Amino acid sequence: MLQLRPTCEHCNKALPPQATDARICSFECTFCAHCVDTVLGNICPNCGGGFAPRPIRPTHNWKGDNFLGKHPASGVVKHRPVDAAAHAAFAAAVEEVPPSQR
């Protein structure tokens, strides 16, 4: 079950469960679309993978208790601002490799 982390790890922008600008990597590292596009270059600073839009968990119990009320979002903030110079050096090694092949 996705944690639906509450904020961008870099800028700490609020990313509530219904946020359409939340992005995650396969390890659920969570960033806002702005940071992914302008700071990270679609390269996760924690694993090197790419990002995808985070799914939005339904707010209503449409079927089988699979909704936000039964499975709430995480309240754990992981604010770990990215060191731009360190990320640039890391990203340089993988930026030519498509995310699907990293």
Secondary structure in CASP SS format (residue, H / E / C, confidence):
PFRMAT SS
TARGET T0000
AUTHOR 0000-0000-0000
METHOD secondary structure of the structure
MODEL  1
M C 1.00
L C 1.00
Q C 1.00
L C 1.00
R C 1.00
P C 1.00
T E 1.00
C C 1.00
E C 1.00
H C 1.00
C C 1.00
N C 1.00
K C 1.00
A E 1.00
L C 1.00
P C 1.00
P C 1.00
Q C 1.00
A C 1.00
T C 1.00
D C 1.00
A E 1.00
R E 1.00
I E 1.00
C C 1.00
S C 1.00
F C 1.00
E C 1.00
C C 1.00
T E 1.00
F E 1.00
C E 1.00
A H 1.00
H H 1.00
C H 1.00
V H 1.00
D H 1.00
T H 1.00
V H 1.00
L H 1.00
G C 1.00
N C 1.00
I C 1.00
C C 1.00
P C 1.00
N C 1.00
C C 1.00
G C 1.00
G C 1.00
G C 1.00
F C 1.00
A E 1.00
P E 1.00
R C 1.00
P C 1.00
I C 1.00
R C 1.00
P C 1.00
T C 1.00
H C 1.00
N C 1.00
W C 1.00
K C 1.00
G C 1.00
D C 1.00
N C 1.00
F C 1.00
L C 1.00
G C 1.00
K C 1.00
H C 1.00
P C 1.00
A C 1.00
S C 1.00
G C 1.00
V C 1.00
V C 1.00
K C 1.00
H C 1.00
R C 1.00
P C 1.00
V C 1.00
D C 1.00
A H 1.00
A H 1.00
A H 1.00
H H 1.00
A H 1.00
A H 1.00
F H 1.00
A H 1.00
A H 1.00
A H 1.00
V H 1.00
E C 1.00
E C 1.00
V C 1.00
P C 1.00
P H 1.00
S H 1.00
Q H 1.00
R C 1.00
END
